[in-house]
């Protein structure tokens, strides 16, 4: 072999090796691309459109019994629409606000659990006058009829006391039955007849009274008795496919007939009670003014465009020991706030150091050659803590797995400046110690500066499965409603209505 030929063979082998390596590199690149593309393909998913929430929150107030209130009203608070809160009292008043349209149904909730419904019958726009004692009756108010929740359906089926008995199948040969001696399923063989019984082939075929099945022909329609057949009965209902022209004509005739019946003013209507739209002020007594705390009852009312499952935000006590422990801590925090408020609002007094300097020293008694200082009088006994009246402690779990949230409210005894109101909101940490998010104290003389906070209830105002605390902010002659979101022992006011003044 010549060197030239050997060199050619070497060059050919090198080309082949380079080709093989390039093909291998290409295949490796392709496999890497496929491997990289596979996770991307598996990670693709369908993105659903965000849910549109339209949810109105109101406060239902009544006196008397909830099932049959003496007087009632519905105060609109908030409307969550297009992803933000709107004032339900003024949103789209055309001429009635959107939240108070006749026929709107509000669900009366207690910590998220339905207690009944209120169907709005009418709404009124109240205007406060200067001659009125208070201005609580101001703005739009809805009125409707309360309906308790429907009782759960109870099954009327009762278990049978007698047990079923399976008797022999071959006792009576004259009764048709499925024989236990039938052939093996799927074999296609006929069952072995019982000795003494007749086979299907023994049945007479020419029995005139025996019913038969046969295919109908066109000649049978021309039978002499065709005029008496049920098929030709004009009053017999039939099931057949109509032509488009006949269908449209029948629909037109039917619609004209229904329209003529509906247009009859004397046509009787069948319904139970008076319809919601026909209820008047005589049927629904209107609640006016602001009754006392003992007479006025209130609950949260929610109206949603979608049917959502209930969510219970209440928190039950583990035992009475936990209740008393939390109550003692909330009472101590409330008394501390009252003491700080009294110190800040009390009239100016002499500073303790100046008072001590102005106090004359104790007199000295001289007996012979020794001088003794008379002993100081004993300190006065500690003042007992001021009693807290009408205490209310409510526990909530505002979100799934969230920290327990407690709301405590009370007031002191007295009139005017001596009548003070305190409200404390706290969340308990991992060690069971309360961390306070809201601490509010005011008195009867300064309600216009610092309104009294009265808890209504917890409510899911934006359908997020996370509840907010709804408070009434009551001033001297007016009031507002506000929503507070409490997270991490911090309270954020997410919405507040306009004042009734």
VEXDREN-2710 file (C-alpha; in Angstrom, 1 decimal):
% VEXDREN-2710
k/r/px/py/pz
1/UNK/0.0/0.0/0.0
2/UNK/1.4/3.4/-0.9
3/UNK/1.7/6.3/1.5
4/UNK/-0.8/8.3/-0.6
5/UNK/-3.3/5.5/-0.5
6/UNK/-2.8/5.0/3.3
7/UNK/-3.1/8.7/3.9
8/UNK/-6.4/8.7/1.9
9/UNK/-7.7/5.8/4.0
10/UNK/-6.7/7.6/7.2
11/UNK/-8.4/10.8/6.0
12/UNK/-11.6/8.8/5.1
13/UNK/-11.6/7.2/8.5
14/UNK/-11.1/10.6/10.2
15/UNK/-14.1/12.0/8.2
16/UNK/-16.2/9.1/9.2
17/UNK/-15.3/9.5/12.9
18/UNK/-16.0/13.2/12.7
19/UNK/-19.3/12.5/11.0
20/UNK/-20.3/10.0/13.7
21/UNK/-19.2/12.4/16.4
22/UNK/-21.2/15.2/14.9
23/UNK/-24.3/13.0/14.6
24/UNK/-23.8/11.9/18.2
25/UNK/-23.6/15.5/19.3
26/UNK/-26.7/16.4/17.3
27/UNK/-28.6/13.5/18.8
28/UNK/-27.4/14.6/22.3
29/UNK/-28.5/18.1/21.6
30/UNK/-31.9/16.9/20.4
31/UNK/-32.3/14.7/23.6
32/UNK/-31.4/17.7/25.8
33/UNK/-33.9/19.8/24.0
34/UNK/-36.6/17.2/24.3
35/UNK/-35.7/16.7/28.0
36/UNK/-35.8/20.4/28.5
37/UNK/-39.1/20.7/26.7
38/UNK/-40.8/17.9/28.6
39/UNK/-40.9/19.7/32.0
40/UNK/-42.1/22.9/30.3
41/UNK/-44.9/21.0/28.6
42/UNK/-45.9/19.2/31.9
43/UNK/-45.9/22.5/33.8
44/UNK/-48.4/24.2/31.5
45/UNK/-51.8/24.6/33.1
46/UNK/-55.1/26.3/32.4
47/UNK/-55.4/29.7/34.0
48/UNK/-59.0/30.4/35.1
49/UNK/-60.4/33.8/35.0
50/UNK/-60.5/35.6/38.4
51/UNK/-63.8/35.3/40.2
52/UNK/-66.0/38.3/40.2
53/UNK/-67.3/39.1/43.6
54/UNK/-70.4/41.2/44.2
55/UNK/-71.1/41.2/48.0
56/UNK/-73.1/43.6/50.1
57/UNK/-72.9/43.9/53.9
58/UNK/-75.6/45.6/56.0
59/UNK/-76.7/45.7/59.6
60/UNK/-80.1/44.3/60.5
61/UNK/-81.6/46.0/63.6
62/UNK/-84.9/45.1/65.3
63/UNK/-86.8/45.2/68.6
64/UNK/-88.7/42.4/70.1
65/UNK/-88.4/38.8/68.9
66/UNK/-86.3/38.0/65.8
67/UNK/-89.0/35.7/64.3
68/UNK/-91.7/38.4/64.7
69/UNK/-90.0/41.7/65.4
70/UNK/-91.9/44.7/66.8
71/UNK/-90.0/47.0/64.4
72/UNK/-87.0/46.5/62.1
73/UNK/-84.8/48.1/59.5
74/UNK/-81.7/47.3/57.4
75/UNK/-78.8/49.7/57.4
76/UNK/-76.5/49.4/54.3
77/UNK/-72.8/49.4/55.0
78/UNK/-70.5/48.2/52.3
79/UNK/-70.5/46.9/48.7
80/UNK/-67.5/44.9/47.4
81/UNK/-67.6/45.2/43.6
82/UNK/-64.8/45.4/41.0
83/UNK/-62.3/44.4/43.6
84/UNK/-62.8/47.3/46.0
85/UNK/-65.3/48.6/48.6
86/UNK/-68.0/51.1/47.9
87/UNK/-70.4/52.9/50.3
88/UNK/-73.6/50.9/49.9
89/UNK/-75.7/53.9/51.0
90/UNK/-74.7/56.0/47.9
91/UNK/-73.6/53.4/45.2
92/UNK/-75.8/53.7/42.1
93/UNK/-78.9/55.4/43.5
94/UNK/-81.2/55.1/40.4
95/UNK/-83.3/56.1/42.3
96/UNK/-82.7/53.5/45.0
97/UNK/-79.2/52.4/45.8
98/UNK/-78.0/49.2/44.2
99/UNK/-77.8/47.4/47.6
100/UNK/-81.4/48.2/48.5
101/UNK/-83.3/47.2/45.3
102/UNK/-86.6/45.6/46.0
103/UNK/-86.3/41.8/46.0
104/UNK/-82.7/41.7/47.2
105/UNK/-82.3/38.9/49.7
106/UNK/-80.0/39.4/52.7
107/UNK/-78.8/36.5/54.8
108/UNK/-78.8/37.2/58.5
109/UNK/-75.6/35.7/59.9
110/UNK/-74.1/35.1/63.4
111/UNK/-70.3/34.8/63.0
112/UNK/-70.8/33.5/59.5
113/UNK/-73.6/31.0/60.3
114/UNK/-77.0/31.7/58.6
115/UNK/-79.9/32.5/61.0
116/UNK/-82.5/33.4/58.4
117/UNK/-83.1/35.8/55.5
118/UNK/-84.7/39.2/54.9
119/UNK/-86.2/40.0/51.5
120/UNK/-86.3/43.7/50.9
121/UNK/-89.8/45.1/50.2
122/UNK/-89.0/48.8/49.9
123/UNK/-86.5/51.4/50.9
124/UNK/-86.8/55.0/52.2
125/UNK/-84.4/57.9/52.2
126/UNK/-84.6/59.6/55.6
127/UNK/-83.5/63.2/56.2
128/UNK/-82.6/64.4/59.6
129/UNK/-84.2/67.6/60.7
130/UNK/-82.8/70.3/63.0
131/UNK/-85.7/69.9/65.4
132/UNK/-85.0/66.2/65.9
133/UNK/-83.5/65.1/69.2
134/UNK/-80.9/62.9/67.4
135/UNK/-79.8/62.5/63.8
136/UNK/-79.6/58.7/63.7
137/UNK/-82.5/58.6/61.2
138/UNK/-80.5/59.8/58.2
139/UNK/-79.7/58.3/54.8
140/UNK/-81.1/55.3/53.0
141/UNK/-82.7/52.5/55.0
142/UNK/-84.2/49.2/53.8
143/UNK/-87.2/47.3/55.1
144/UNK/-88.1/43.7/54.6
145/UNK/-89.7/40.6/56.0
146/UNK/-87.6/38.2/58.0
147/UNK/-87.9/34.5/57.3
148/UNK/-86.4/31.8/59.5
149/UNK/-84.2/29.1/57.8
150/UNK/-86.0/26.2/56.3
151/UNK/-86.0/23.1/58.6
152/UNK/-83.9/20.2/57.4
153/UNK/-85.6/17.5/55.4
154/UNK/-86.3/14.4/57.5
155/UNK/-86.7/11.1/55.7
156/UNK/-90.0/9.4/56.2
157/UNK/-88.7/6.0/55.3
158/UNK/-88.8/3.5/58.1
159/UNK/-87.0/0.2/58.3
160/UNK/-89.1/-2.9/57.8
161/UNK/-89.6/-5.1/60.8
162/UNK/-90.2/-8.2/58.7
163/UNK/-87.3/-9.9/57.0
164/UNK/-87.5/-10.9/53.4
165/UNK/-87.8/-14.6/52.7
166/UNK/-86.6/-16.3/49.5
167/UNK/-88.7/-19.4/48.7
168/UNK/-88.0/-22.2/46.4
169/UNK/-88.2/-21.4/42.7
170/UNK/-89.4/-24.9/41.5
171/UNK/-92.3/-25.5/43.9
172/UNK/-95.0/-24.6/41.5
173/UNK/-94.4/-25.8/37.9
174/UNK/-97.4/-23.9/36.5
175/UNK/-95.9/-20.5/37.5
176/UNK/-93.4/-18.9/35.1
177/UNK/-90.0/-18.5/36.7
178/UNK/-86.3/-18.6/36.0
179/UNK/-85.3/-22.2/36.6
180/UNK/-82.2/-23.0/38.7
181/UNK/-81.5/-25.7/36.1
182/UNK/-80.9/-23.3/33.3
183/UNK/-78.0/-23.8/31.1
184/UNK/-74.6/-22.4/31.8
185/UNK/-74.6/-18.7/31.1
186/UNK/-73.0/-17.8/27.8
187/UNK/-73.2/-21.4/26.4
188/UNK/-76.2/-20.6/24.2
189/UNK/-78.0/-23.8/25.2
190/UNK/-81.6/-23.9/26.3
191/UNK/-82.5/-24.8/29.9
192/UNK/-83.4/-28.4/30.6
193/UNK/-87.2/-28.6/31.0
194/UNK/-88.6/-30.1/34.2
195/UNK/-90.1/-33.5/33.7
196/UNK/-93.8/-33.1/33.1
197/UNK/-93.6/-29.5/32.1
198/UNK/-94.4/-28.2/28.6
199/UNK/-91.8/-26.7/26.4
200/UNK/-92.2/-23.5/24.5
201/UNK/-92.7/-25.4/21.3
202/UNK/-95.8/-27.1/22.8
203/UNK/-97.7/-23.8/22.9
204/UNK/-100.4/-23.7/20.2
205/UNK/-99.5/-21.1/17.6
206/UNK/-103.0/-20.8/16.1
207/UNK/-104.7/-19.7/19.3
208/UNK/-107.0/-16.8/18.3
209/UNK/-106.9/-15.2/21.7
210/UNK/-103.1/-15.2/21.9
211/UNK/-101.5/-11.7/21.4
212/UNK/-99.0/-11.5/18.7
213/UNK/-96.3/-9.0/17.6
214/UNK/-96.0/-8.2/13.9
215/UNK/-94.8/-5.4/11.7
216/UNK/-97.5/-3.0/10.6
217/UNK/-98.0/-2.4/6.9
218/UNK/-99.7/0.4/5.0
219/UNK/-102.5/-1.9/4.1
220/UNK/-103.7/-2.1/7.7
221/UNK/-104.4/1.6/7.8
222/UNK/-107.2/1.0/5.3
223/UNK/-109.1/-1.4/7.5
224/UNK/-112.9/-1.0/7.6
225/UNK/-112.8/-0.2/11.3
226/UNK/-110.1/2.5/11.0
227/UNK/-112.6/5.2/11.9
228/UNK/-113.0/3.8/15.4
229/UNK/-109.3/3.3/16.2
230/UNK/-107.7/5.3/19.0
231/UNK/-105.2/6.7/16.5
232/UNK/-107.9/8.7/14.8
233/UNK/-109.4/10.1/18.1
234/UNK/-109.0/13.9/17.9
235/UNK/-108.9/14.3/21.7
236/UNK/-106.1/11.7/22.2
237/UNK/-102.7/13.2/23.0
238/UNK/-100.0/12.1/20.6
239/UNK/-96.2/12.3/20.5
240/UNK/-95.1/13.2/17.0
241/UNK/-92.6/15.5/15.3
242/UNK/-94.2/18.6/14.0
243/UNK/-93.1/20.5/11.0
244/UNK/-91.5/23.9/11.6
245/UNK/-94.6/25.8/10.3
246/UNK/-97.0/23.8/12.5
247/UNK/-94.7/24.3/15.5
248/UNK/-94.5/28.1/15.1
249/UNK/-98.2/28.3/14.5
250/UNK/-99.0/26.3/17.7
251/UNK/-96.5/28.4/19.7
252/UNK/-98.1/31.6/18.5
253/UNK/-101.5/30.3/19.4
254/UNK/-100.3/29.2/22.8
255/UNK/-98.5/32.5/23.6
256/UNK/-101.6/34.4/22.6
257/UNK/-103.7/32.3/24.9
258/UNK/-101.3/32.7/27.8
259/UNK/-101.0/36.4/27.2
260/UNK/-104.8/36.8/27.2
261/UNK/-104.9/35.0/30.5
262/UNK/-102.2/37.1/32.1
263/UNK/-103.8/40.3/30.9
264/UNK/-107.0/39.5/32.7
265/UNK/-107.2/41.8/35.7
266/UNK/-109.7/39.6/37.5
267/UNK/-107.6/36.5/37.1
268/UNK/-107.0/34.9/40.6
269/UNK/-103.5/34.3/41.8
270/UNK/-102.4/31.4/44.0
271/UNK/-99.7/32.2/46.5
272/UNK/-99.1/32.0/50.3
273/UNK/-99.3/35.3/52.0
274/UNK/-98.6/38.7/50.4
275/UNK/-95.8/38.8/47.9
276/UNK/-92.7/40.8/48.9
277/UNK/-93.2/43.6/46.4
278/UNK/-96.7/44.2/47.7
279/UNK/-95.7/44.7/51.4
280/UNK/-96.3/48.1/52.7
281/UNK/-95.3/50.1/55.9
282/UNK/-98.4/48.7/57.6
283/UNK/-97.1/45.1/57.0
284/UNK/-93.5/45.9/58.1
285/UNK/-93.3/48.3/61.1
286/UNK/-90.4/50.7/60.7
287/UNK/-87.8/51.1/63.4
288/UNK/-87.1/54.8/64.2
289/UNK/-84.5/56.5/66.3
290/UNK/-82.0/54.5/68.4
291/UNK/-83.5/52.5/71.3
292/UNK/-81.5/51.6/74.3
293/UNK/-78.8/48.9/74.4
294/UNK/-81.1/46.4/76.1
295/UNK/-83.9/46.8/73.7
296/UNK/-82.0/47.1/70.4
297/UNK/-80.8/43.9/68.7
298/UNK/-78.5/43.7/65.7
299/UNK/-76.9/41.2/63.4
300/UNK/-74.8/41.2/60.2
301/UNK/-76.7/40.9/56.9
302/UNK/-74.9/39.7/53.8
303/UNK/-76.2/39.6/50.2
304/UNK/-74.1/37.8/47.6
305/UNK/-74.6/37.3/43.9
306/UNK/-73.2/33.7/44.2
307/UNK/-74.2/30.9/46.5
308/UNK/-71.2/30.3/48.8
309/UNK/-70.9/27.8/51.6
310/UNK/-71.1/29.1/55.2
311/UNK/-68.0/29.7/57.2
312/UNK/-68.2/29.7/61.0
313/UNK/-65.8/32.3/62.4
314/UNK/-66.7/31.8/66.1
315/UNK/-64.3/30.2/68.5
316/UNK/-65.7/28.1/71.3
317/UNK/-64.0/27.9/74.7
318/UNK/-62.0/24.8/75.5
319/UNK/-63.2/24.9/79.0
320/UNK/-64.3/27.4/81.7
321/UNK/-60.7/27.7/83.0
322/UNK/-59.6/29.1/79.6
323/UNK/-62.6/31.5/79.6
324/UNK/-61.8/32.9/83.0
325/UNK/-58.1/33.2/82.2
326/UNK/-58.8/35.3/79.1
327/UNK/-61.4/37.3/80.8
328/UNK/-59.1/38.3/83.6
329/UNK/-56.4/39.4/81.2
330/UNK/-58.8/41.5/79.1
331/UNK/-60.3/43.0/82.3
332/UNK/-56.8/44.0/83.5
333/UNK/-56.0/45.6/80.1
334/UNK/-59.4/47.5/80.2
335/UNK/-58.8/48.8/83.7
336/UNK/-55.3/49.9/82.7
337/UNK/-56.7/51.9/79.8
338/UNK/-59.3/53.4/82.0
339/UNK/-56.7/54.5/84.5
340/UNK/-54.6/56.1/81.8
341/UNK/-57.6/57.9/80.4
342/UNK/-58.6/59.2/83.8
343/UNK/-55.1/60.5/84.4
344/UNK/-55.0/62.2/81.0
345/UNK/-58.4/63.9/81.2
346/UNK/-58.5/64.7/85.0
347/UNK/-58.1/68.4/86.0
348/UNK/-54.6/69.6/86.6
349/UNK/-53.4/68.9/90.2
350/UNK/-50.2/69.7/92.1
351/UNK/-47.3/67.6/91.2
352/UNK/-46.5/64.8/93.7
353/UNK/-43.0/66.3/94.5
354/UNK/-44.5/69.8/95.1
355/UNK/-47.2/68.3/97.2
356/UNK/-44.7/66.5/99.3
357/UNK/-42.6/69.6/99.7
358/UNK/-45.6/71.7/100.8
359/UNK/-46.6/69.1/103.4
360/UNK/-45.4/70.2/106.9
361/UNK/-43.1/67.7/108.6
362/UNK/-44.4/65.6/111.3
363/UNK/-44.3/67.4/114.7
364/UNK/-41.5/66.5/117.1
365/UNK/-42.2/65.6/120.7
366/UNK/-39.7/66.5/123.4
367/UNK/-39.5/64.4/126.5
368/UNK/-36.7/65.4/128.9
369/UNK/-33.3/65.3/127.2
370/UNK/-34.5/63.2/124.1
371/UNK/-36.4/64.4/121.1
372/UNK/-38.5/61.9/119.3
373/UNK/-40.3/62.3/115.9
374/UNK/-43.9/61.2/116.0
375/UNK/-44.7/58.3/113.7
376/UNK/-46.4/59.1/110.4
377/UNK/-50.0/57.9/109.9
378/UNK/-50.4/54.6/108.0
379/UNK/-51.1/54.8/104.3
380/UNK/-54.7/54.6/103.2
381/UNK/-56.0/51.3/102.0
382/UNK/-55.8/50.7/98.2
383/UNK/-58.8/51.8/96.3
384/UNK/-60.8/48.8/95.0
385/UNK/-60.9/48.5/91.2
386/UNK/-63.9/50.2/89.6
387/UNK/-66.5/47.7/88.6
388/UNK/-67.0/47.0/84.9
389/UNK/-70.7/46.7/83.8
390/UNK/-72.3/44.9/80.9
391/UNK/-69.1/43.0/80.1
392/UNK/-69.0/41.2/76.8
393/UNK/-66.2/38.9/75.7
394/UNK/-66.4/37.3/72.2
395/UNK/-63.9/35.0/70.6
396/UNK/-63.3/34.5/66.9
397/UNK/-61.0/32.7/64.5
398/UNK/-60.9/35.2/61.6
399/UNK/-59.1/33.0/59.2
400/UNK/-58.1/29.3/58.7
401/UNK/-55.4/28.5/61.2
402/UNK/-55.3/32.1/62.4
403/UNK/-54.6/33.2/66.0
404/UNK/-57.6/33.5/68.3
405/UNK/-59.1/37.0/68.4
406/UNK/-61.0/38.3/71.4
407/UNK/-63.1/41.4/71.7
408/UNK/-63.9/42.8/75.1
409/UNK/-66.2/45.7/75.9
410/UNK/-67.7/47.2/79.1
411/UNK/-68.6/50.5/80.7
412/UNK/-68.4/52.1/84.1
413/UNK/-71.1/53.5/86.3
414/UNK/-71.9/57.1/86.5
415/UNK/-73.2/60.0/84.4
416/UNK/-71.6/62.3/81.9
417/UNK/-67.8/62.3/82.4
418/UNK/-68.0/59.5/84.9
419/UNK/-69.7/57.2/82.4
420/UNK/-66.8/55.8/80.4
421/UNK/-66.8/53.1/77.7
422/UNK/-63.9/50.8/76.9
423/UNK/-63.3/48.4/74.1
424/UNK/-60.2/46.1/73.7
425/UNK/-59.3/43.8/70.8
426/UNK/-56.4/41.3/71.2
427/UNK/-54.9/38.3/69.6
428/UNK/-53.3/35.5/71.6
429/UNK/-49.7/34.5/70.8
430/UNK/-48.2/31.1/71.0
431/UNK/-47.6/31.5/74.8
432/UNK/-51.2/32.3/75.5
433/UNK/-50.6/36.0/76.1
434/UNK/-52.8/38.6/74.5
435/UNK/-51.3/41.1/72.1
436/UNK/-53.6/44.2/71.8
437/UNK/-54.6/45.5/68.4
438/UNK/-57.3/48.0/69.5
439/UNK/-57.7/49.9/72.8
440/UNK/-60.4/52.5/72.8
441/UNK/-61.7/54.5/75.8
442/UNK/-64.1/57.5/75.8
443/UNK/-66.7/59.0/78.0
444/UNK/-70.2/60.3/77.5
445/UNK/-69.1/64.0/77.3
446/UNK/-66.5/63.4/74.5
447/UNK/-68.3/61.0/72.1
448/UNK/-68.0/63.5/69.3
449/UNK/-64.2/63.5/69.7
450/UNK/-63.7/59.8/70.3
451/UNK/-66.8/57.7/69.4
452/UNK/-67.8/54.7/71.3
453/UNK/-66.9/51.4/69.6
454/UNK/-69.7/48.8/69.7
455/UNK/-69.0/45.4/68.1
456/UNK/-71.6/44.2/65.7
457/UNK/-70.0/40.9/64.6
458/UNK/-67.3/39.3/62.4
459/UNK/-68.2/39.2/58.7
460/UNK/-66.5/38.1/55.5
461/UNK/-67.0/41.4/53.6
462/UNK/-65.1/40.5/50.4
463/UNK/-65.8/36.7/50.1
464/UNK/-62.1/35.9/50.8
465/UNK/-62.8/33.4/53.7
466/UNK/-61.1/35.9/56.0
467/UNK/-63.4/37.8/58.3
468/UNK/-63.2/41.4/59.4
469/UNK/-64.6/43.0/62.6
470/UNK/-67.6/45.2/62.0
471/UNK/-68.0/48.0/64.6
472/UNK/-70.5/50.8/65.1
473/UNK/-68.8/54.1/65.9
474/UNK/-71.4/56.0/67.9
475/UNK/-71.0/59.7/68.5
476/UNK/-73.3/62.0/70.5
477/UNK/-76.0/62.3/67.9
478/UNK/-74.7/60.4/64.9
479/UNK/-73.0/57.1/64.0
480/UNK/-70.9/55.3/61.4
481/UNK/-69.9/51.7/60.6
482/UNK/-66.3/50.6/60.0
483/UNK/-64.6/47.3/59.0
484/UNK/-61.3/46.4/60.7
485/UNK/-58.9/43.7/59.4
486/UNK/-56.9/42.2/62.3
487/UNK/-53.7/40.4/61.3
488/UNK/-50.6/39.8/63.5
489/UNK/-52.1/41.8/66.4
490/UNK/-52.4/44.9/64.2
491/UNK/-55.8/46.4/63.2
492/UNK/-56.3/48.1/59.8
493/UNK/-59.5/50.0/59.0
494/UNK/-60.4/48.8/55.6
495/UNK/-63.7/50.7/55.2
496/UNK/-65.8/53.3/56.9
497/UNK/-69.2/54.6/56.0
498/UNK/-70.3/58.2/56.0
499/UNK/-71.8/59.8/59.1
500/UNK/-75.5/59.9/59.5
501/UNK/-75.3/63.6/60.4
END
